[in-house]
Amino acid sequence: MNVTTFWDHVRSALGLDEPQAAETVARAIQVVVAMLLTIGIAHWLGRWVRRAALAGRIYAEVAVLLSRAATLAVCAVGGTAVLAIVGASWTAIAAVLGAATFGISLALQDVGRGFVNGVYILVERPFRIGDRVRVGAAEGRVEDVGVRLTTLRTAAGDRIIVPNTVVFSSVIENSSVGTVDRQKYLASGIVLPATEIQDAVIASLRGTPHLSHQTPVVEVVRSGPDGTDIEVTVVHDTGVRIDDHVIERLRSLFPEATVATKFSAGTL
């Protein structure tokens, strides 16, 4: 068998001797080019989105999610272009995209439900950051409330991640509601400049046991040549005596001053 006969057999097998052979070859080349461009652009855009997200100090997990979403979007556009090249009707393309969208929605229905529940929790605010709550079997102080997840910190320091779908469907016990007190303290004869006192007090009381996450309120009562008098208001867990801790820290901060308890402002 000579080369000419062999090529004739190849052309016949591939259908290249048909009248539309040139058009078929052109479409095949267009499909290959479209697929290569789609893969290249998807790969480049995915890496670019991930780098941009990380540069914006977004969590690595979120950066990966955004990168994959960008890659998937490019692949969807490229797939649509390929279907159009091979001559698929727009009705067929719409049907394929609709089926793909339906499949993705089924796969992500839990994610979507968690998103909606998270928005509801953020709007209704059944608890706030710093509250001590029990959600199902999980108990601790609320550390963060996100769109999909709520983070609790136990008394032992363990971190518990609770999906908002669980939070939404569970009975929430918020033991911080109505169970914190305000306490006021007076410090007289402070020699530190009045403009520096507030920041110094806040830094000194940070980390005091049983104090709320709320920032202490520092008010200047009097300022004169012999020193400055201030009133400090703190919020703390009810039923817990914190006077010794707070007074000790204020006296360490202002050794020249007289520090004493003013009165308890009652339960919130």
Secondary structure, DSSP 8 states (H G I E B T S, - for coil): --HHHHHHHHHHHHTTTSTTHHHHHHHHHHHHHHHHHHHHHHHHHHHHHHHHHHHTT--HHHHHHHHHHHHHHHHHHHHHHHHHHTT--HHHHHHHHHHHHHHHHHHTHHHHHHHHHHHHHHHH-SS-TT-EEEETTEEEEEEEE-SSEEEEE-TTS-EEEEEHHHHHHS-EEETTTT-EEEEEEEEEEE-S-HHHHHHHHHHHHTT-TTB-SS--EEEEEEEETTEEEEEEEEEEETT---HHHHHHHHHHH-TTSEEEEEEEEEE-
